[in-house]
């Protein structure tokens, strides 16, 4: 879902990218600034119970996450380094989002189960991209699964916004449980894909 929204944002972001490049701002600086904003918002707003504000701020930066890529293409600076930096810093943003929810639920005193679910999403959300990266590092592919990063973010941010707007907390609990299961299934799918390729190469 977020991927489709981002593609529609490219035309909106193009003039912004042009203006930033004219000011001498680098794509890497935008990548770092966006990550810092997501981490700060998630670890400040979510633990203090400002779920709606946190979801809106994080969603804004998630939708503008492609700004650095637009800038790099305009400036002719697209590189493996930029892709590496963006993917690496994405892990910090994801950890901050689910970590902020862990702190909020755990601080509530009677939502330990949901806190554990948020923690599971945090851990599994890190394993999903690692499995793909490790497979590619071994010369194989693992671009499969039912829980892509953009879809996971859309689901958790939408649920957080709903709860922040007055919906019962169980909405976020259910979404976190579904995301944890979907992430686990995705890890298994990627492991199975790599195993088939490995067996095929050795036969």
N, C-alpha and C positions, 0 to 999 in steps of 0.2 A: 504493500500500500504506500509506504513512504517513498519507495523507489519511483512509483508512478508520479507522486506529488513532486518529487525532486526534479523529474524530467520536465514537468510543467513550469518549474521555478527557474529553469536555465535562462529562458528569455528575459525573465524579470531581473535575474542576477547579472546579466551581461553588462548593462550600463554601470552597475555598481562595481563590477570587476574592473571595468575600464577606468573609472574614477579613482579607485584605490591604486591601480598601477601608475596612474599619472602622479599620484601623491608619493610614490616611491615605496608603497607597502608591498612586501613580498608575499607570495602564496603561502610560504611556510609560516610567516607571522600570523596570517589569518587562521591557519590550521591550529596553531598553538593557542591563539586567543579564543577561538571557538571552543576548544577543549576545556580551557580554564573556566570559561563561562558556564559550560554544562556542569563541570565538577563543582564549582562554587554554588550554583543554583540548587543542584541535587542534594548536596550535603548540608546546605543551610535551610532550604525551604521544606524539603521532605521530612527531615527529622523533627522540625518544629510544627508539623501538622499543616503547613500551607500547601496542600497537595495540588489544588487547582492552579495556583500561581506557579508552582514548580513545574507542573506538566506543561503549562503554556510557554514558559521560558525555555525549557529544554526542547520542546517541540519546535520552537522558532529556530533554535540553533541547529536542530537536526535537519530541518528543511533547507537551511542555508549552508549545510555541510559541504555542498558541491561548489560553493563559491571559490574555494582555493583551487579546485580543478579548472573552473572556468578561467580564472586568472592565469594559471599555468599554461593553458592552451593558447590564450591570447598573447602571452609573452614568449611563447615558444620554449617554455621551461619544463614541460612535462617530462618526468624522469622516474626511474625506479625509486630514487630516494623519496620523492614526494609521495608516491604510493605507499612506501614502507612507513613513512612518518604518519600519514593519515590513518592507516590500519592500526598502527601501534597505539596512537593516541585514542582511537576509538575504544580500545579496551579500558582505558582510564574512565572515559565517559560512561560506558556501560556499567562498570564497577561502582561508580558514584551513584548512578540511578538506583540500582538494586540495593546498594549499601545504605543509601538514604532511607529506603523503605524498610530495610531490616531494622535500622535504628528507631524508626517511627513505631513500627509494630512492637518491637521489644520494649520500648519505653512505655507502651500502653499498659503493660503489666498482665494482660489477660489474652494476649494474641501471640503467644510463643510459637504456636503451630504455623501461623502465617509468616512469622519472622523466619522460621526455618525454610518455608517455601521460597521466600524472597532470597534467602541465602543459597538455596539450591539453584535458583535461576541465575544467580551471580556466578556460581562455580561452573555450572553446565554451559552457561553463555560464553565462558572463556574456553571451555574444552571444544566447543563446536568449531570455532575458527582455527584452533590449534590443530585439530584433526585434519582439516583441509590443507593448512600450511605445511604440516609434516608430510602429508601425502605428496604434495607438489615438490617438496624438497627431495623426495625419494624418486622423483620422476613419474609419479602417478597422479591421478585426479580423484577428487572427492567432492565435487561440486553438486552434491545431492542433499536432500533433506527437506523436512516439512517446516523447519523453524529457521528461516533466514533472519539475519540481524534486524533488517528494516521492519519486518513483520512483528518481531518480538518487541521492538521499541514502540511501534504503533499501538500494540495491544496493551502494554503496561502503562503507557502514558495516557491512553484513552480511559482506561480503568481508573487511574489515579485522578484524572480530571473529574470523572463522574462522582467518585467518592468525595473529592474536595468540594463538589457542587451540592452535596447532600445525600448522595446515594449511600446505602448501607455498606459497611466495610466488607461484607461477605462478597460483594462484587469483585473487589480487588483480590480477595482470597482465592476465589474460583479462577480468576484469570491467571494468577501466579501458579496455581496448581496445574492448569492446562499448559502454561508455558514451560514449567519444569518437565512435564511429561513429553511435550513436543521436542524440547531440547535433548532429552535423553534418547528419544527415538531417532533424532537426527544424528547423534553421535554413533548410535548402533548402525544406522544406514551407511554412514561414511566408513566405519570400520569394515562392514561387510563388503562395500564397494572396493576398498583397498585390498581386502583379502582375496577377492575374486581376481583382481588384476595381478596380484602377487603370485597366486597359484597358476594363472594363465601364462605368466612369464617364465615360470620354472618348469612348465610341462613340455 
